[in-house]
Amino acid sequence: MDAIHALGYSMLLAKDTPHVYELWRRHHASVQLIIWEDQGAKHACLHNSTCVYAPPGLDLPVPPPNSTHLNVPIWKVFNTHWWNGSSRPLGSPFTLSPEPYDHWPERRNNAKGNFYVGYSLERTCLKAPFTPHAQRPRQAYVYAKQLNYFLEPQYILSNPPGVGETPLNDTFYANLARTDNITWLGQFKGDGMPEGVPPIPPPGISQVQQMDRPSFQRVMGQSRVLLGIGRPHLSPTPYEALCLGVPFINPVDNWNREDPEDRDKWDAQQDGLLYTGVGEPYVYHVRKGDRDGLKRAVRKAMETPIERFIPPHMKMSALLDRMKVLLETDWRPTAKVQMEVTKYVLDG
């Protein structure tokens, strides 16, 4: 939103599908494009001749809305898609992505040709105070929204060594807290826990109360490292941590056992940091189950200060450049090609 406003455009927010149609009827002559998030409503419109305007060849003038037809030009509708893939009906060029998926290895790139619009945390993050490393307690933040993430296959320590140990009674954190004087913090919801399993984090991790964003930024910014445990994937939080001067430990869930250093074969919690080449001292990539490697990463990150870090493609200036292209390009020729490629047809 900040980027759109910074480029001098107004923005209309629709609360539901009827509101979209109402706003279009009123303001259609001034609308550059529609960014659609409601997947069901979007598909209902973009295949319906009473909603979308998509004549063969796209060469006819666009008629204004009337009592029976909205006449939304198909080339003005873009779909948001957070994950690695494209959206119907016109595919990649009309799918907005949060990550530059074109930089990902071929085997993981299901979104080649998507429009990378991305996002930037720069303006909000830079408003948060920066805590000098020397003033930070020996504190590490464990990032997992749900407590049941400790029980999932992607969990970075999914193989407790002791007989009868489970990830929730694993003493890894308690032991490292004792030997290295580390305070582990985290905030976890107990939803979705197996029946009979207490919603309590592993020993050594202190549960903090639910926080608003400024409070979360303050606690995060006072930490010396952010530990990912495997989920959630592609979250903005590691980027925010880096902007606050907090390195991130990025769990690697899959790799080529015959060539474990081949990063093109790695799958990580935050693939965006992996495949854009961000490494130490900002990001420590640790393979799942490598307890010694995780200890080394935690210790090194705790003792290796970093300044604020924002990847170049996530700076506000880069976002503005991409948004300008999105808003000021005539997408009709691209839509014409994509209608052929996708064999697009209206339902009626």
ZADO-1210 file (C-alpha; in nm, 4 decimals, padded with zeros to 6 digits):
<atoms>
<atom x="00.0000" y="00.0000" z="00.0000" code="MET" pos="1"/>
<atom x="00.2820" y="00.2402" z="00.0863" code="ASP" pos="2"/>
<atom x="00.4361" y="00.1866" z="-00.2566" code="ALA" pos="3"/>
<atom x="00.1085" y="00.2559" z="-00.4364" code="ILE" pos="4"/>
<atom x="00.0539" y="00.5760" z="-00.2417" code="HIS" pos="5"/>
<atom x="00.4169" y="00.6813" z="-00.2876" code="ALA" pos="6"/>
<atom x="00.3709" y="00.6642" z="-00.6649" code="LEU" pos="7"/>
<atom x="00.0771" y="00.9049" z="-00.6439" code="GLY" pos="8"/>
<atom x="-00.2070" y="00.6558" z="-00.6889" code="TYR" pos="9"/>
<atom x="-00.5207" y="00.6250" z="-00.4783" code="SER" pos="10"/>
<atom x="-00.6391" y="00.2870" z="-00.3646" code="MET" pos="11"/>
<atom x="-00.9899" y="00.1514" z="-00.3141" code="LEU" pos="12"/>
<atom x="-01.0322" y="-00.1393" z="-00.0738" code="LEU" pos="13"/>
<atom x="-01.3295" y="-00.3681" z="-00.1331" code="ALA" pos="14"/>
<atom x="-01.4717" y="-00.5594" z="00.1608" code="LYS" pos="15"/>
<atom x="-01.6470" y="-00.8240" z="-00.0490" code="ASP" pos="16"/>
<atom x="-01.7445" y="-00.9113" z="-00.4067" code="THR" pos="17"/>
<atom x="-02.0567" y="-00.6891" z="-00.4277" code="PRO" pos="18"/>
<atom x="-01.8396" y="-00.4022" z="-00.3074" code="HIS" pos="19"/>
<atom x="-01.5888" y="-00.4732" z="-00.5878" code="VAL" pos="20"/>
<atom x="-01.8683" y="-00.4503" z="-00.8423" code="TYR" pos="21"/>
<atom x="-02.0062" y="-00.1298" z="-00.6870" code="GLU" pos="22"/>
<atom x="-01.6656" y="00.0387" z="-00.6904" code="LEU" pos="23"/>
<atom x="-01.6014" y="-00.0700" z="-01.0477" code="TRP" pos="24"/>
<atom x="-01.9298" y="00.0744" z="-01.1709" code="ARG" pos="25"/>
<atom x="-01.8472" y="00.4071" z="-01.0038" code="ARG" pos="26"/>
<atom x="-01.4783" y="00.4418" z="-01.0823" code="HIS" pos="27"/>
<atom x="-01.4034" y="00.2161" z="-01.3815" code="HIS" pos="28"/>
<atom x="-01.2708" y="00.4996" z="-01.5960" code="ALA" pos="29"/>
<atom x="-00.9930" y="00.5709" z="-01.3454" code="SER" pos="30"/>
<atom x="-00.8933" y="00.2188" z="-01.2456" code="VAL" pos="31"/>
<atom x="-00.5445" y="00.1122" z="-01.3541" code="GLN" pos="32"/>
<atom x="-00.5744" y="-00.2429" z="-01.2266" code="LEU" pos="33"/>
<atom x="-00.7504" y="-00.4695" z="-00.9788" code="ILE" pos="34"/>
<atom x="-00.5513" y="-00.6782" z="-00.7320" code="ILE" pos="35"/>
<atom x="-00.7758" y="-00.9655" z="-00.6314" code="TRP" pos="36"/>
<atom x="-00.7265" y="-01.1838" z="-00.3237" code="GLU" pos="37"/>
<atom x="-01.0650" y="-01.3565" z="-00.2918" code="ASP" pos="38"/>
<atom x="-00.9932" y="-01.6708" z="-00.4930" code="GLN" pos="39"/>
<atom x="-01.3482" y="-01.8015" z="-00.5200" code="GLY" pos="40"/>
<atom x="-01.5051" y="-01.4700" z="-00.6166" code="ALA" pos="41"/>
<atom x="-01.2213" y="-01.3967" z="-00.8560" code="LYS" pos="42"/>
<atom x="-01.2697" y="-01.7194" z="-01.0508" code="HIS" pos="43"/>
<atom x="-01.6450" y="-01.6689" z="-01.0582" code="ALA" pos="44"/>
<atom x="-01.5907" y="-01.3314" z="-01.2243" code="CYS" pos="45"/>
<atom x="-01.2987" y="-01.4039" z="-01.4556" code="LEU" pos="46"/>
<atom x="-01.4780" y="-01.6826" z="-01.6401" code="HIS" pos="47"/>
<atom x="-01.8146" y="-01.5087" z="-01.6630" code="ASN" pos="48"/>
<atom x="-01.9009" y="-01.2908" z="-01.9624" code="SER" pos="49"/>
<atom x="-02.1349" y="-01.0768" z="-01.7525" code="THR" pos="50"/>
<atom x="-01.8418" y="-00.9810" z="-01.5309" code="CYS" pos="51"/>
<atom x="-01.5218" y="-00.9790" z="-01.7336" code="VAL" pos="52"/>
<atom x="-01.4603" y="-00.8269" z="-02.0759" code="TYR" pos="53"/>
<atom x="-01.2434" y="-01.0560" z="-02.2882" code="ALA" pos="54"/>
<atom x="-01.3407" y="-01.0500" z="-02.6558" code="PRO" pos="55"/>
<atom x="-01.1325" y="-01.2674" z="-02.8904" code="PRO" pos="56"/>
<atom x="-00.8137" y="-01.0830" z="-02.9778" code="GLY" pos="57"/>
<atom x="-00.8849" y="-00.8120" z="-02.7172" code="LEU" pos="58"/>
<atom x="-00.8956" y="-00.5586" z="-03.0005" code="ASP" pos="59"/>
<atom x="-01.2365" y="-00.4016" z="-02.9398" code="LEU" pos="60"/>
<atom x="-01.2890" y="-00.0840" z="-02.7332" code="PRO" pos="61"/>
<atom x="-01.3952" y="-00.1516" z="-02.3763" code="VAL" pos="62"/>
<atom x="-01.7618" y="-00.0627" z="-02.3192" code="PRO" pos="63"/>
<atom x="-01.8599" y="00.0934" z="-01.9875" code="PRO" pos="64"/>
<atom x="-02.0519" y="-00.1113" z="-01.7304" code="PRO" pos="65"/>
<atom x="-02.4240" y="-00.1424" z="-01.7918" code="ASN" pos="66"/>
<atom x="-02.7221" y="-00.2979" z="-01.6180" code="SER" pos="67"/>
<atom x="-02.6234" y="-00.6539" z="-01.7127" code="THR" pos="68"/>
<atom x="-02.2472" y="-00.6513" z="-01.7743" code="HIS" pos="69"/>
<atom x="-01.9614" y="-00.5155" z="-01.5611" code="LEU" pos="70"/>
<atom x="-01.7118" y="-00.5286" z="-01.8515" code="ASN" pos="71"/>
<atom x="-01.3998" y="-00.5552" z="-01.6344" code="VAL" pos="72"/>
<atom x="-01.1070" y="-00.5838" z="-01.8814" code="PRO" pos="73"/>
<atom x="-00.9352" y="-00.9177" z="-01.8264" code="ILE" pos="74"/>
<atom x="-00.5923" y="-00.7538" z="-01.8624" code="TRP" pos="75"/>
<atom x="-00.6536" y="-00.5290" z="-01.5609" code="LYS" pos="76"/>
<atom x="-00.6996" y="-00.8119" z="-01.3099" code="VAL" pos="77"/>
<atom x="-00.3986" y="-00.9483" z="-01.1171" code="PHE" pos="78"/>
<atom x="-00.4105" y="-01.2321" z="-00.8682" code="ASN" pos="79"/>
<atom x="-00.2081" y="-01.2584" z="-00.5491" code="THR" pos="80"/>
<atom x="-00.0490" y="-01.5940" z="-00.4760" code="HIS" pos="81"/>
<atom x="00.1830" y="-01.6282" z="-00.1768" code="TRP" pos="82"/>
<atom x="00.3221" y="-01.9708" z="-00.2598" code="TRP" pos="83"/>
<atom x="00.5397" y="-02.1043" z="-00.5381" code="ASN" pos="84"/>
<atom x="00.2884" y="-02.1359" z="-00.8212" code="GLY" pos="85"/>
<atom x="00.0712" y="-01.9352" z="-01.0582" code="SER" pos="86"/>
<atom x="-00.2973" y="-01.8451" z="-01.0595" code="SER" pos="87"/>
<atom x="-00.5688" y="-01.8975" z="-01.3170" code="ARG" pos="88"/>
<atom x="-00.7009" y="-01.7935" z="-01.5560" code="PRO" pos="89"/>
<atom x="-00.4121" y="-01.6156" z="-01.7342" code="LEU" pos="90"/>
<atom x="-00.1231" y="-01.7712" z="-01.5469" code="GLY" pos="91"/>
<atom x="00.2149" y="-01.6376" z="-01.4434" code="SER" pos="92"/>
<atom x="00.2282" y="-01.2824" z="-01.5888" code="PRO" pos="93"/>
<atom x="-00.0933" y="-01.1984" z="-01.4023" code="PHE" pos="94"/>
<atom x="00.0136" y="-01.3638" z="-01.0752" code="THR" pos="95"/>
<atom x="00.1748" y="-01.1414" z="-00.8122" code="LEU" pos="96"/>
<atom x="00.4406" y="-01.3141" z="-00.5999" code="SER" pos="97"/>
<atom x="00.6038" y="-01.2161" z="-00.2693" code="PRO" pos="98"/>
<atom x="00.9392" y="-01.3776" z="-00.3533" code="GLU" pos="99"/>
<atom x="01.1584" y="-01.3647" z="-00.6678" code="PRO" pos="100"/>
<atom x="01.0800" y="-01.7225" z="-00.7648" code="TYR" pos="101"/>
<atom x="01.2702" y="-01.6863" z="-01.0925" code="ASP" pos="102"/>
<atom x="01.5895" y="-01.7071" z="-00.8846" code="HIS" pos="103"/>
<atom x="01.4920" y="-02.0431" z="-00.7404" code="TRP" pos="104"/>
<atom x="01.6302" y="-02.3701" z="-00.8818" code="PRO" pos="105"/>
<atom x="01.4407" y="-02.5164" z="-01.1740" code="GLU" pos="106"/>
<atom x="01.3095" y="-02.8099" z="-00.9706" code="ARG" pos="107"/>
<atom x="01.1456" y="-02.5705" z="-00.7212" code="ARG" pos="108"/>
<atom x="01.0357" y="-02.3041" z="-00.9658" code="ASN" pos="109"/>
<atom x="00.6649" y="-02.3587" z="-01.0204" code="ASN" pos="110"/>
<atom x="00.6155" y="-01.9856" z="-01.0598" code="ALA" pos="111"/>
<atom x="00.8502" y="-01.9014" z="-01.3455" code="LYS" pos="112"/>
<atom x="00.7294" y="-01.5858" z="-01.5142" code="GLY" pos="113"/>
<atom x="00.5183" y="-01.4636" z="-01.2213" code="ASN" pos="114"/>
<atom x="00.5276" y="-01.0898" z="-01.1654" code="PHE" pos="115"/>
<atom x="00.7528" y="-01.0427" z="-00.8650" code="TYR" pos="116"/>
<atom x="00.6065" y="-00.7481" z="-00.6792" code="VAL" pos="117"/>
<atom x="00.7340" y="-00.8501" z="-00.3343" code="GLY" pos="118"/>
<atom x="00.7109" y="-00.6352" z="-00.0247" code="TYR" pos="119"/>
<atom x="00.9307" y="-00.4220" z="00.1977" code="SER" pos="120"/>
<atom x="00.9450" y="-00.3948" z="00.5755" code="LEU" pos="121"/>
<atom x="01.1949" y="-00.1115" z="00.5560" code="GLU" pos="122"/>
<atom x="00.9744" y="00.1808" z="00.6563" code="ARG" pos="123"/>
<atom x="00.8069" y="00.0146" z="00.9531" code="THR" pos="124"/>
<atom x="01.1170" y="-00.1707" z="01.0693" code="CYS" pos="125"/>
<atom x="01.3393" y="00.1368" z="01.0688" code="LEU" pos="126"/>
<atom x="01.0944" y="00.3037" z="01.3062" code="LYS" pos="127"/>
<atom x="01.1737" y="00.0358" z="01.5655" code="ALA" pos="128"/>
<atom x="01.4725" y="00.1140" z="01.7872" code="PRO" pos="129"/>
<atom x="01.8007" y="-00.0670" z="01.7252" code="PHE" pos="130"/>
<atom x="01.9536" y="-00.2242" z="02.0364" code="THR" pos="131"/>
<atom x="02.3357" y="-00.2293" z="02.0262" code="PRO" pos="132"/>
<atom x="02.4724" y="-00.5813" z="02.0573" code="HIS" pos="133"/>
<atom x="02.6594" y="-00.5024" z="02.3795" code="ALA" pos="134"/>
<atom x="02.3318" y="-00.3989" z="02.5438" code="GLN" pos="135"/>
<atom x="02.1423" y="-00.7132" z="02.4490" code="ARG" pos="136"/>
<atom x="02.0919" y="-00.9898" z="02.7033" code="PRO" pos="137"/>
<atom x="02.2056" y="-01.3397" z="02.6094" code="ARG" pos="138"/>
<atom x="01.8638" y="-01.4002" z="02.4633" code="GLN" pos="139"/>
<atom x="01.7513" y="-01.6173" z="02.1710" code="ALA" pos="140"/>
<atom x="01.4011" y="-01.6109" z="02.0232" code="TYR" pos="141"/>
<atom x="01.2431" y="-01.9343" z="01.8989" code="VAL" pos="142"/>
<atom x="01.0140" y="-01.8609" z="01.6071" code="TYR" pos="143"/>
<atom x="00.7118" y="-02.0887" z="01.5734" code="ALA" pos="144"/>
<atom x="00.3544" y="-01.9669" z="01.5741" code="LYS" pos="145"/>
<atom x="00.2123" y="-02.3008" z="01.6863" code="GLN" pos="146"/>
<atom x="00.3393" y="-02.5387" z="01.9532" code="LEU" pos="147"/>
<atom x="00.2533" y="-02.8343" z="01.7321" code="ASN" pos="148"/>
<atom x="00.5274" y="-02.7235" z="01.4889" code="TYR" pos="149"/>
<atom x="00.7668" y="-02.8989" z="01.7302" code="PHE" pos="150"/>
<atom x="00.5904" y="-03.2257" z="01.6459" code="LEU" pos="151"/>
<atom x="00.6010" y="-03.1978" z="01.2673" code="GLU" pos="152"/>
<atom x="00.8472" y="-03.3775" z="01.0379" code="PRO" pos="153"/>
<atom x="01.0169" y="-03.0503" z="00.9377" code="GLN" pos="154"/>
<atom x="01.1162" y="-02.9728" z="01.2989" code="TYR" pos="155"/>
<atom x="01.4885" y="-02.9022" z="01.3125" code="ILE" pos="156"/>
<atom x="01.5404" y="-03.1388" z="01.6092" code="LEU" pos="157"/>
<atom x="01.2881" y="-03.4065" z="01.5185" code="SER" pos="158"/>
<atom x="01.5192" y="-03.6874" z="01.6372" code="ASN" pos="159"/>
<atom x="01.5616" y="-03.6631" z="02.0168" code="PRO" pos="160"/>
<atom x="01.8524" y="-03.8876" z="02.1208" code="PRO" pos="161"/>
<atom x="01.7275" y="-04.0257" z="02.4543" code="GLY" pos="162"/>
<atom x="01.5037" y="-04.3244" z="02.5075" code="VAL" pos="163"/>
<atom x="01.1481" y="-04.2063" z="02.5562" code="GLY" pos="164"/>
<atom x="01.2288" y="-03.8495" z="02.4593" code="GLU" pos="165"/>
<atom x="00.9958" y="-03.6557" z="02.2321" code="THR" pos="166"/>
<atom x="01.0535" y="-03.3130" z="02.0777" code="PRO" pos="167"/>
<atom x="00.8544" y="-03.1582" z="02.3613" code="LEU" pos="168"/>
<atom x="01.0651" y="-03.3049" z="02.6398" code="ASN" pos="169"/>
<atom x="01.3972" y="-03.2796" z="02.4555" code="ASP" pos="170"/>
<atom x="01.6539" y="-03.1138" z="02.6849" code="THR" pos="171"/>
<atom x="01.8534" y="-02.9504" z="02.4024" code="PHE" pos="172"/>
<atom x="01.7434" y="-02.5969" z="02.4915" code="TYR" pos="173"/>
<atom x="01.7755" y="-02.6455" z="02.8661" code="ALA" pos="174"/>
<atom x="02.1253" y="-02.7865" z="02.8285" code="ASN" pos="175"/>
<atom x="02.2408" y="-02.5026" z="02.6052" code="LEU" pos="176"/>
<atom x="02.0794" y="-02.2507" z="02.8389" code="ALA" pos="177"/>
<atom x="02.2860" y="-02.3951" z="03.1237" code="ARG" pos="178"/>
<atom x="02.6193" y="-02.4311" z="02.9432" code="THR" pos="179"/>
<atom x="02.6040" y="-02.1032" z="02.7447" code="ASP" pos="180"/>
<atom x="02.3867" y="-01.8872" z="02.9688" code="ASN" pos="181"/>
<atom x="02.1178" y="-01.8436" z="02.7030" code="ILE" pos="182"/>
<atom x="01.7611" y="-01.7351" z="02.7738" code="THR" pos="183"/>
<atom x="01.5254" y="-01.8929" z="02.5197" code="TRP" pos="184"/>
<atom x="01.1977" y="-01.7109" z="02.4516" code="LEU" pos="185"/>
<atom x="00.9035" y="-01.7929" z="02.2277" code="GLY" pos="186"/>
<atom x="00.5345" y="-01.7330" z="02.1778" code="GLN" pos="187"/>
<atom x="00.3307" y="-02.0387" z="02.0777" code="PHE" pos="188"/>
<atom x="-00.0377" y="-02.1112" z="02.0373" code="LYS" pos="189"/>
<atom x="-00.1528" y="-02.4475" z="02.1701" code="GLY" pos="190"/>
<atom x="-00.4122" y="-02.5099" z="01.8963" code="ASP" pos="191"/>
<atom x="-00.4033" y="-02.8463" z="01.7216" code="GLY" pos="192"/>
<atom x="-00.2012" y="-03.0335" z="01.9839" code="MET" pos="193"/>
<atom x="-00.2562" y="-03.4128" z="02.0016" code="PRO" pos="194"/>
<atom x="-00.4993" y="-03.5255" z="02.2676" code="GLU" pos="195"/>
<atom x="-00.3333" y="-03.5707" z="02.6038" code="GLY" pos="196"/>
<atom x="-00.0191" y="-03.3737" z="02.5142" code="VAL" pos="197"/>
<atom x="00.0267" y="-03.0703" z="02.7429" code="PRO" pos="198"/>
<atom x="00.0660" y="-02.7418" z="02.5503" code="PRO" pos="199"/>
<atom x="00.4062" y="-02.6701" z="02.7045" code="ILE" pos="200"/>
<atom x="00.7224" y="-02.5883" z="02.5051" code="PRO" pos="201"/>
<atom x="01.0391" y="-02.7945" z="02.5468" code="PRO" pos="202"/>
<atom x="01.2356" y="-02.7477" z="02.8719" code="PRO" pos="203"/>
<atom x="01.4437" y="-02.4327" z="02.8706" code="GLY" pos="204"/>
<atom x="01.2093" y="-02.2247" z="02.6522" code="ILE" pos="205"/>
<atom x="01.0018" y="-01.9593" z="02.8291" code="SER" pos="206"/>
<atom x="00.6604" y="-01.8827" z="02.6840" code="GLN" pos="207"/>
<atom x="00.5978" y="-01.5087" z="02.6480" code="VAL" pos="208"/>
<atom x="00.2586" y="-01.3438" z="02.6398" code="GLN" pos="209"/>
<atom x="00.0875" y="-01.2444" z="02.3168" code="GLN" pos="210"/>
<atom x="00.2290" y="-00.9122" z="02.1959" code="MET" pos="211"/>
<atom x="00.1356" y="-00.6360" z="01.9578" code="ASP" pos="212"/>
<atom x="00.3813" y="-00.5656" z="01.6782" code="ARG" pos="213"/>
<atom x="00.5820" y="-00.2871" z="01.8506" code="PRO" pos="214"/>
<atom x="00.6267" y="-00.5095" z="02.1563" code="SER" pos="215"/>
<atom x="00.7255" y="-00.8041" z="01.9376" code="PHE" pos="216"/>
<atom x="00.9785" y="-00.5856" z="01.7548" code="GLN" pos="217"/>
<atom x="01.1224" y="-00.4734" z="02.0876" code="ARG" pos="218"/>
<atom x="01.1640" y="-00.8284" z="02.2205" code="VAL" pos="219"/>
<atom x="01.2989" y="-00.9473" z="01.8853" code="MET" pos="220"/>
<atom x="01.5406" y="-00.6546" z="01.8624" code="GLY" pos="221"/>
<atom x="01.6803" y="-00.7343" z="02.2060" code="GLN" pos="222"/>
<atom x="01.7606" y="-01.0901" z="02.0990" code="SER" pos="223"/>
<atom x="02.0928" y="-01.2069" z="01.9596" code="ARG" pos="224"/>
<atom x="01.9511" y="-01.4718" z="01.7276" code="VAL" pos="225"/>
<atom x="01.6182" y="-01.5854" z="01.5821" code="LEU" pos="226"/>
<atom x="01.5859" y="-01.9631" z="01.5610" code="LEU" pos="227"/>
<atom x="01.3560" y="-02.1086" z="01.2979" code="GLY" pos="228"/>
<atom x="01.2399" y="-02.4606" z="01.3785" code="ILE" pos="229"/>
<atom x="01.1004" y="-02.5633" z="01.0373" code="GLY" pos="230"/>
<atom x="00.7708" y="-02.3804" z="01.0092" code="ARG" pos="231"/>
<atom x="00.6098" y="-02.1431" z="00.9162" code="PRO" pos="232"/>
<atom x="00.7426" y="-02.1264" z="00.5624" code="HIS" pos="233"/>
<atom x="00.8184" y="-01.8029" z="00.3753" code="LEU" pos="234"/>
<atom x="00.7293" y="-01.5865" z="00.6723" code="SER" pos="235"/>
<atom x="00.8248" y="-01.2163" z="00.6761" code="PRO" pos="236"/>
<atom x="00.9554" y="-01.2503" z="01.0341" code="THR" pos="237"/>
<atom x="01.3137" y="-01.3540" z="00.9434" code="PRO" pos="238"/>
<atom x="01.3393" y="-01.0451" z="00.7203" code="TYR" pos="239"/>
<atom x="01.2163" y="-00.8289" z="01.0063" code="GLU" pos="240"/>
<atom x="01.4714" y="-00.9860" z="01.2397" code="ALA" pos="241"/>
<atom x="01.7545" y="-00.9068" z="00.9972" code="LEU" pos="242"/>
<atom x="01.6335" y="-00.5480" z="00.9716" code="CYS" pos="243"/>
<atom x="01.6543" y="-00.5291" z="01.3520" code="LEU" pos="244"/>
<atom x="02.0095" y="-00.6640" z="01.3482" code="GLY" pos="245"/>
<atom x="01.9176" y="-01.0188" z="01.4540" code="VAL" pos="246"/>
<atom x="02.0661" y="-01.3119" z="01.2570" code="PRO" pos="247"/>
<atom x="01.8388" y="-01.5990" z="01.1582" code="PHE" pos="248"/>
<atom x="01.8977" y="-01.9738" z="01.1789" code="ILE" pos="249"/>
<atom x="01.7291" y="-02.1271" z="00.8750" code="ASN" pos="250"/>
<atom x="01.6503" y="-02.5023" z="00.9026" code="PRO" pos="251"/>
<atom x="01.7200" y="-02.7117" z="00.5922" code="VAL" pos="252"/>
<atom x="01.4656" y="-02.9919" z="00.5708" code="ASP" pos="253"/>
<atom x="01.5779" y="-03.1771" z="00.2550" code="ASN" pos="254"/>
<atom x="01.9087" y="-03.2095" z="00.0733" code="TRP" pos="255"/>
<atom x="02.0990" y="-03.4417" z="-00.1591" code="ASN" pos="256"/>
<atom x="02.2615" y="-03.7008" z="00.0674" code="ARG" pos="257"/>
<atom x="02.5209" y="-03.7784" z="-00.2014" code="GLU" pos="258"/>
<atom x="02.6147" y="-03.4111" z="-00.2409" code="ASP" pos="259"/>
<atom x="02.4988" y="-03.2348" z="00.0759" code="PRO" pos="260"/>
<atom x="02.6643" y="-02.9043" z="-00.0183" code="GLU" pos="261"/>
<atom x="02.4577" y="-02.8657" z="-00.3384" code="ASP" pos="262"/>
<atom x="02.2285" y="-02.5843" z="-00.2285" code="ARG" pos="263"/>
<atom x="02.0147" y="-02.6149" z="-00.5390" code="ASP" pos="264"/>
<atom x="01.8860" y="-02.9383" z="-00.3830" code="LYS" pos="265"/>
<atom x="01.8139" y="-02.7867" z="-00.0441" code="TRP" pos="266"/>
<atom x="01.4625" y="-02.7144" z="00.0857" code="ASP" pos="267"/>
<atom x="01.4544" y="-02.4752" z="00.3796" code="ALA" pos="268"/>
<atom x="01.2074" y="-02.3020" z="00.6054" code="GLN" pos="269"/>
<atom x="01.2862" y="-01.9672" z="00.4430" code="GLN" pos="270"/>
<atom x="01.3782" y="-02.0556" z="00.0853" code="ASP" pos="271"/>
<atom x="01.3730" y="-01.6886" z="-00.0080" code="GLY" pos="272"/>
<atom x="01.6881" y="-01.6304" z="00.1977" code="LEU" pos="273"/>
<atom x="01.8465" y="-01.9523" z="00.0767" code="LEU" pos="274"/>
<atom x="01.8029" y="-01.9037" z="-00.2968" code="TYR" pos="275"/>
<atom x="01.8894" y="-01.5329" z="-00.3030" code="THR" pos="276"/>
<atom x="02.2270" y="-01.6157" z="-00.1546" code="GLY" pos="277"/>
<atom x="02.2071" y="-01.4611" z="00.1927" code="VAL" pos="278"/>
<atom x="02.4529" y="-01.6390" z="00.4229" code="GLY" pos="279"/>
<atom x="02.6581" y="-01.5872" z="00.7375" code="GLU" pos="280"/>
<atom x="02.6758" y="-01.3785" z="00.9462" code="PRO" pos="281"/>
<atom x="02.3164" y="-01.2862" z="00.8599" code="TYR" pos="282"/>
<atom x="02.1662" y="-01.6299" z="00.7982" code="VAL" pos="283"/>
<atom x="02.2938" y="-01.9665" z="00.9221" code="TYR" pos="284"/>
<atom x="02.1579" y="-02.2602" z="00.7224" code="HIS" pos="285"/>
<atom x="02.1489" y="-02.5750" z="00.9403" code="VAL" pos="286"/>
<atom x="02.0387" y="-02.9194" z="00.8282" code="ARG" pos="287"/>
<atom x="01.7595" y="-03.0877" z="01.0193" code="LYS" pos="288"/>
<atom x="01.8877" y="-03.3228" z="01.2875" code="GLY" pos="289"/>
<atom x="02.2371" y="-03.1697" z="01.3002" code="ASP" pos="290"/>
<atom x="02.2482" y="-03.0974" z="01.6735" code="ARG" pos="291"/>
<atom x="02.6158" y="-03.0109" z="01.6799" code="ASP" pos="292"/>
<atom x="02.5721" y="-02.7859" z="01.3764" code="GLY" pos="293"/>
<atom x="02.2820" y="-02.6093" z="01.5456" code="LEU" pos="294"/>
<atom x="02.4873" y="-02.5552" z="01.8616" code="LYS" pos="295"/>
<atom x="02.7688" y="-02.4071" z="01.6559" code="ARG" pos="296"/>
<atom x="02.5296" y="-02.1791" z="01.4689" code="ALA" pos="297"/>
<atom x="02.3621" y="-02.0569" z="01.7884" code="VAL" pos="298"/>
<atom x="02.6958" y="-01.9886" z="01.9561" code="ARG" pos="299"/>
<atom x="02.8413" y="-01.8122" z="01.6544" code="LYS" pos="300"/>
<atom x="02.5319" y="-01.5992" z="01.5986" code="ALA" pos="301"/>
<atom x="02.5191" y="-01.5051" z="01.9664" code="MET" pos="302"/>
<atom x="02.8765" y="-01.3758" z="01.9518" code="GLU" pos="303"/>
<atom x="02.8811" y="-01.2238" z="01.5998" code="THR" pos="304"/>
<atom x="02.6985" y="-00.8890" z="01.5891" code="PRO" pos="305"/>
<atom x="02.5328" y="-00.7670" z="01.2715" code="ILE" pos="306"/>
<atom x="02.3954" y="-00.4274" z="01.1822" code="GLU" pos="307"/>
<atom x="02.0542" y="-00.3804" z="01.0294" code="ARG" pos="308"/>
<atom x="02.0347" y="-00.5769" z="00.7046" code="PHE" pos="309"/>
<atom x="01.7744" y="-00.5483" z="00.4292" code="ILE" pos="310"/>
<atom x="01.8244" y="-00.7555" z="00.1119" code="PRO" pos="311"/>
<atom x="01.8572" y="-00.5169" z="-00.1853" code="PRO" pos="312"/>
<atom x="01.5448" y="-00.6494" z="-00.3573" code="HIS" pos="313"/>
<atom x="01.3417" y="-00.5775" z="-00.0417" code="MET" pos="314"/>
<atom x="01.4373" y="-00.2145" z="-00.0076" code="LYS" pos="315"/>
<atom x="01.1551" y="00.0333" z="-00.0602" code="MET" pos="316"/>
<atom x="01.3280" y="00.1802" z="-00.3660" code="SER" pos="317"/>
<atom x="01.3296" y="-00.1616" z="-00.5355" code="ALA" pos="318"/>
<atom x="00.9635" y="-00.2195" z="-00.4496" code="LEU" pos="319"/>
<atom x="00.8722" y="00.1198" z="-00.5954" code="LEU" pos="320"/>
<atom x="01.0481" y="00.0331" z="-00.9215" code="ASP" pos="321"/>
<atom x="00.8526" y="-00.2920" z="-00.9543" code="ARG" pos="322"/>
<atom x="00.5223" y="-00.1340" z="-00.8559" code="MET" pos="323"/>
<atom x="00.5688" y="00.1404" z="-01.1145" code="LYS" pos="324"/>
<atom x="00.6078" y="-00.1243" z="-01.3857" code="VAL" pos="325"/>
<atom x="00.2989" y="-00.3067" z="-01.2616" code="LEU" pos="326"/>
<atom x="00.0812" y="00.0060" z="-01.2553" code="LEU" pos="327"/>
<atom x="00.2012" y="00.1754" z="-01.5732" code="GLU" pos="328"/>
<atom x="00.2384" y="-00.1118" z="-01.8201" code="THR" pos="329"/>
<atom x="-00.0273" y="-00.1772" z="-02.0835" code="ASP" pos="330"/>
<atom x="-00.0987" y="-00.5426" z="-02.0093" code="TRP" pos="331"/>
<atom x="-00.3419" y="-00.5976" z="-02.2957" code="ARG" pos="332"/>
<atom x="-00.0811" y="-00.7495" z="-02.5362" code="PRO" pos="333"/>
<atom x="00.0397" y="-00.9858" z="-02.2621" code="THR" pos="334"/>
<atom x="-00.3169" y="-01.0905" z="-02.1870" code="ALA" pos="335"/>
<atom x="-00.3738" y="-01.1591" z="-02.5561" code="LYS" pos="336"/>
<atom x="-00.0774" y="-01.3991" z="-02.5601" code="VAL" pos="337"/>
<atom x="-00.1807" y="-01.5638" z="-02.2351" code="GLN" pos="338"/>
<atom x="-00.5334" y="-01.6254" z="-02.3586" code="MET" pos="339"/>
<atom x="-00.3795" y="-01.8380" z="-02.6336" code="GLU" pos="340"/>
<atom x="-00.1292" y="-02.0073" z="-02.4012" code="VAL" pos="341"/>
<atom x="-00.3869" y="-02.0969" z="-02.1374" code="THR" pos="342"/>
<atom x="-00.6684" y="-02.1680" z="-02.3866" code="LYS" pos="343"/>
<atom x="-00.8813" y="-01.9238" z="-02.1938" code="TYR" pos="344"/>
<atom x="-01.2584" y="-01.9344" z="-02.2574" code="VAL" pos="345"/>
<atom x="-01.5549" y="-01.7674" z="-02.0948" code="LEU" pos="346"/>
<atom x="-01.8257" y="-01.9815" z="-01.9399" code="ASP" pos="347"/>
<atom x="-02.1015" y="-01.7895" z="-02.0972" code="GLY" pos="348"/>
</atoms>
